Amino acid sequence: MEEEYPVRRKHARLTFGEPASGAITSSHEVQVLELSLSGARIEHTMILRPGSSCYLRLPLNEGILTANCVIIWSRVVDRAVGQQGGTGLLFHTGVQFGNLTREAQAVLEAYLQGYSQ
């Protein structure tokens, strides 16, 4: 009988009696619909659950803003037309920024200031 996985493990694994919680972050394209000093409204095709965390990375004229965010709300607004993968649905989601670094705060403030003039 052939082994299902031909490569042997390098280290032994611990099997939990009960599942332990963890998190995985992956990259998905989003469209930013609204942006403020405290958060953003984004459009996307994957499920983001309220209360969960994510990172939002925005290339702005003043630099790249990377913010740790909390999903505040998310709702289906339409069907996603012509999307490969995803849920086949289009979502709008409100995210609240966590504690931004001084550098990230300065990048965001400069970007928003440029649009308010």
NUSE-347573 format. One record per residue: x, z, y of N, C-alpha, C in turn. Coordinates in nm, 3 decimals. Atoms other than C-alpha are relative to their C-alpha. Example, Ala and Ser with C-alpha at 12.3 -4.5 7.8 and 13.67 -1.06 7.14 Angstrom:
REC      nxx      nzz      nyy     caxx     cazz     cayy      cxx      czz      cyy
REC    0.089    0.000   -0.119    1.230    0.780   -0.450    0.090    0.000    0.120
REC   -0.082   -0.006   -0.119    1.367    0.714   -0.106   -0.077    0.073    0.109
//
This chain:
REC      nxx      nzz      nyy     caxx     cazz     cayy      cxx      czz      cyy
REC    0.084    0.000   -0.117    0.000    0.000    0.000    0.089    0.000    0.124
REC   -0.079    0.009   -0.121    0.141   -0.103    0.340   -0.041    0.108    0.100
REC    0.030   -0.096   -0.105    0.168    0.147    0.623   -0.076   -0.069    0.112
REC    0.076    0.056   -0.111   -0.078    0.093    0.906    0.088   -0.021    0.121
REC   -0.094    0.009   -0.111    0.198    0.155    1.164    0.141    0.001   -0.059
REC   -0.130    0.008    0.066    0.537    0.034    1.039    0.110    0.081    0.069
REC   -0.102   -0.075   -0.071    0.736    0.221    1.308   -0.028    0.150   -0.018
REC    0.014   -0.144    0.022    0.795    0.587    1.226    0.000    0.072    0.134
REC    0.001   -0.080   -0.122    0.722    0.847    1.490    0.136    0.064    0.023
REC   -0.126   -0.061   -0.037    1.021    0.979    1.676   -0.011    0.152    0.001
REC    0.023   -0.144   -0.009    0.867    1.326    1.723   -0.130    0.035   -0.072
REC    0.122   -0.048    0.066    0.609    1.529    1.534   -0.111    0.017    0.103
REC    0.115   -0.018   -0.089    0.260    1.545    1.686   -0.071    0.130   -0.031
REC    0.082   -0.120    0.013    0.053    1.854    1.746   -0.145   -0.043   -0.005
REC    0.142    0.029    0.010   -0.309    1.827    1.633   -0.077    0.120    0.053
REC    0.077   -0.107   -0.062   -0.548    2.029    1.848   -0.123    0.032   -0.085
REC    0.122   -0.042    0.068   -0.828    2.232    1.688   -0.123   -0.051    0.074
REC    0.105    0.055   -0.085   -1.048    2.128    1.980    0.067   -0.095    0.099
REC   -0.062    0.095   -0.092   -0.987    1.830    2.210    0.043    0.065    0.131
REC   -0.049   -0.045   -0.130   -0.782    1.898    2.523   -0.030   -0.109    0.102
REC    0.030    0.098   -0.105   -0.873    1.731    2.851    0.127   -0.059    0.055
REC   -0.113    0.069   -0.061   -0.641    1.477    3.005   -0.052   -0.107    0.092
REC    0.040    0.106   -0.091   -0.645    1.190    3.250    0.097   -0.116   -0.010
REC   -0.080    0.122   -0.002   -0.520    0.834    3.263   -0.034   -0.074    0.128
REC    0.024    0.079   -0.120   -0.480    0.626    3.576    0.045   -0.142   -0.029
REC   -0.038    0.141    0.015   -0.482    0.249    3.567   -0.036   -0.073    0.129
REC    0.022    0.076   -0.123   -0.487   -0.017    3.836   -0.119   -0.092   -0.014
REC    0.116    0.089   -0.009   -0.807   -0.195    3.931   -0.009   -0.049    0.143
REC    0.019    0.055   -0.133   -0.872   -0.424    4.223   -0.128    0.057    0.061
REC    0.117   -0.045   -0.075   -1.111   -0.285    4.485    0.001   -0.070    0.135
REC    0.013    0.049   -0.137   -1.239   -0.412    4.817   -0.036    0.120    0.086
REC    0.031   -0.110   -0.091   -1.233   -0.161    5.102   -0.102   -0.050    0.102
REC    0.108    0.040   -0.089   -1.559   -0.186    5.294    0.000    0.080    0.130
REC   -0.007   -0.088   -0.117   -1.515    0.108    5.533    0.119    0.093   -0.017
REC   -0.118   -0.085    0.005   -1.218    0.325    5.623   -0.004    0.097    0.117
REC   -0.007   -0.101   -0.106   -1.184    0.650    5.820    0.119    0.091   -0.028
REC   -0.110   -0.095    0.020   -0.934    0.934    5.858   -0.022    0.088   -0.121
REC    0.028   -0.091    0.112   -1.108    1.126    5.580   -0.039   -0.068   -0.130
REC    0.038    0.065    0.124   -1.204    0.859    5.326   -0.033   -0.147    0.018
REC    0.031    0.143   -0.002   -1.332    0.513    5.243   -0.121   -0.028   -0.088
REC    0.103    0.053    0.090   -1.619    0.315    5.093    0.060   -0.125   -0.062
REC   -0.063    0.111    0.071   -1.496    0.073    4.827   -0.102   -0.071   -0.089
REC    0.083    0.081    0.089   -1.649   -0.204    4.616    0.085   -0.038   -0.120
REC   -0.079    0.022    0.122   -1.542   -0.256    4.254   -0.093   -0.027   -0.118
REC    0.079    0.035    0.118   -1.655   -0.347    3.901    0.017    0.097   -0.117
REC   -0.015   -0.097    0.108   -1.549   -0.044    3.695   -0.071    0.129    0.037
REC    0.070   -0.125   -0.023   -1.719    0.292    3.657    0.098    0.105    0.053
REC   -0.073   -0.114   -0.055   -1.584    0.574    3.876   -0.099    0.115    0.010
REC    0.094   -0.112    0.008   -1.749    0.907    3.809    0.020    0.100    0.114
REC   -0.010   -0.101   -0.105   -1.830    1.145    4.096    0.065    0.128   -0.052
REC   -0.074   -0.120    0.038   -1.602    1.449    4.088    0.136   -0.030   -0.059
REC   -0.130    0.034    0.057   -1.314    1.261    3.929    0.098   -0.039    0.110
REC   -0.105    0.032   -0.096   -0.984    1.182    4.101    0.053   -0.140   -0.024
REC   -0.065    0.130    0.012   -0.811    0.853    4.169    0.102   -0.013    0.113
REC   -0.092    0.033   -0.107   -0.535    0.705    4.381   -0.047   -0.130    0.062
REC    0.032    0.122   -0.073   -0.612    0.447    4.648    0.126   -0.046    0.070
REC   -0.122    0.055   -0.060   -0.324    0.224    4.753   -0.042   -0.119    0.087
REC    0.041    0.103   -0.096   -0.381    0.015    5.067    0.121   -0.053    0.075
REC   -0.104    0.058   -0.084   -0.131   -0.227    5.217   -0.058   -0.023    0.141
REC    0.045    0.013   -0.139   -0.185   -0.187    5.593    0.114   -0.058    0.082
REC   -0.104    0.059   -0.087    0.003   -0.355    5.880    0.113    0.100    0.028
REC   -0.096   -0.103   -0.037    0.177   -0.025    5.958    0.077    0.054   -0.120
REC   -0.066   -0.046    0.122    0.285    0.037    5.596   -0.102    0.016   -0.112
REC    0.089   -0.018    0.115    0.140    0.116    5.256   -0.052    0.142   -0.002
REC    0.064   -0.131    0.008   -0.107    0.402    5.241   -0.034    0.027   -0.146
REC    0.037   -0.045    0.134   -0.127    0.583    4.908   -0.065    0.136    0.015
REC    0.075   -0.124   -0.018   -0.392    0.854    4.898   -0.060    0.046   -0.132
REC    0.071   -0.062    0.113   -0.507    1.091    4.626   -0.142    0.024    0.049
REC    0.139   -0.006   -0.043   -0.887    1.078    4.642   -0.088    0.069   -0.103
REC    0.105   -0.051    0.087   -1.194    1.246    4.498   -0.120   -0.093    0.016
REC    0.119    0.084   -0.002   -1.492    1.030    4.404   -0.117    0.090    0.041
REC    0.111   -0.080   -0.050   -1.784    1.169    4.608   -0.133   -0.053   -0.054
REC    0.122    0.063    0.051   -2.056    0.922    4.507    0.033   -0.141   -0.047
REC   -0.018    0.137    0.048   -2.088    0.589    4.325   -0.134   -0.052   -0.048
REC    0.128    0.057    0.045   -2.382    0.356    4.271    0.013   -0.150   -0.023
REC    0.007    0.143    0.027   -2.458    0.012    4.132   -0.075   -0.065    0.114
REC    0.066    0.070   -0.109   -2.544   -0.232    4.410   -0.042   -0.142   -0.037
REC    0.030    0.138    0.037   -2.559   -0.567    4.229    0.066   -0.032   -0.134
REC   -0.073    0.051    0.116   -2.443   -0.770    3.933    0.128   -0.066    0.050
REC   -0.128    0.062   -0.037   -2.080   -0.882    3.945   -0.002   -0.145   -0.046
REC    0.006    0.143    0.032   -2.077   -1.262    3.960    0.140   -0.051   -0.029
REC   -0.126    0.064    0.034   -1.795   -1.442    3.781    0.116    0.093   -0.028
REC   -0.107   -0.095    0.026   -1.597   -1.127    3.699    0.044   -0.007   -0.146
REC   -0.057   -0.010    0.134   -1.367   -1.121    3.399    0.022    0.147   -0.030
REC   -0.017   -0.141    0.035   -1.379   -0.785    3.223   -0.091    0.087    0.084
REC    0.083   -0.091   -0.077   -1.524   -0.479    3.391   -0.134    0.023   -0.067
REC    0.130   -0.037    0.055   -1.884   -0.373    3.346   -0.105   -0.109    0.016
REC    0.100    0.101   -0.033   -2.059   -0.685    3.476   -0.088    0.046    0.116
REC    0.076   -0.056   -0.112   -2.191   -0.464    3.757    0.093    0.018    0.120
REC   -0.075   -0.022   -0.123   -2.083   -0.424    4.119   -0.038    0.137    0.054
REC    0.020   -0.137   -0.046   -2.041   -0.067    4.247    0.048    0.015    0.144
REC   -0.051   -0.052   -0.126   -2.006    0.089    4.591    0.025    0.147   -0.023
REC   -0.042   -0.138    0.025   -1.824    0.421    4.589    0.060    0.060    0.126
REC   -0.058   -0.073   -0.110   -1.739    0.680    4.851    0.110    0.091   -0.051
REC   -0.112   -0.085    0.039   -1.398    0.844    4.818    0.045    0.084    0.120
REC   -0.052   -0.090   -0.103   -1.263    1.141    5.014    0.149    0.019   -0.025
REC   -0.144   -0.017    0.014   -0.890    1.159    5.080    0.034    0.147   -0.020
REC   -0.055   -0.134    0.016   -0.703    1.465    4.958    0.096    0.025    0.114
REC   -0.100   -0.029   -0.103   -0.418    1.611    5.159    0.097   -0.115    0.012
REC   -0.093    0.110   -0.023   -0.234    1.314    5.306    0.132    0.055    0.051
REC   -0.129   -0.037   -0.057    0.135    1.340    5.375   -0.001   -0.034    0.149
REC   -0.008    0.031   -0.144    0.233    1.332    5.743    0.022   -0.150    0.021
REC   -0.029    0.143   -0.011    0.368    0.982    5.691   -0.127   -0.083   -0.026
REC    0.122    0.073    0.033    0.046    0.860    5.527   -0.104    0.018    0.110
REC    0.093   -0.027   -0.109   -0.163    1.025    5.799    0.034   -0.085    0.122
REC   -0.045    0.079   -0.115    0.046    0.852    6.068   -0.029   -0.149   -0.020
REC    0.029    0.141    0.031    0.009    0.511    5.896   -0.149   -0.027    0.018
REC    0.145    0.018   -0.010   -0.369    0.554    5.871   -0.046    0.009    0.145
REC    0.039   -0.015   -0.141   -0.405    0.678    6.230    0.039   -0.122    0.082
REC   -0.045    0.118   -0.074   -0.199    0.387    6.365   -0.086   -0.122   -0.033
REC    0.083    0.114    0.041   -0.402    0.136    6.166   -0.139    0.008    0.064
REC    0.134   -0.016   -0.056   -0.738    0.277    6.278    0.003   -0.011    0.153
REC   -0.015    0.008   -0.147   -0.615    0.309    6.640    0.007   -0.147    0.043
REC   -0.011    0.143   -0.032   -0.528   -0.062    6.638   -0.134   -0.071    0.002
REC    0.132    0.063    0.004   -0.889   -0.150    6.557   -0.097    0.057    0.103
REC    0.092   -0.062   -0.096   -1.047    0.086    6.810    0.026   -0.046    0.143
REC   -0.034    0.045   -0.137   -0.877   -0.077    7.111   -0.060   -0.133    0.032
//
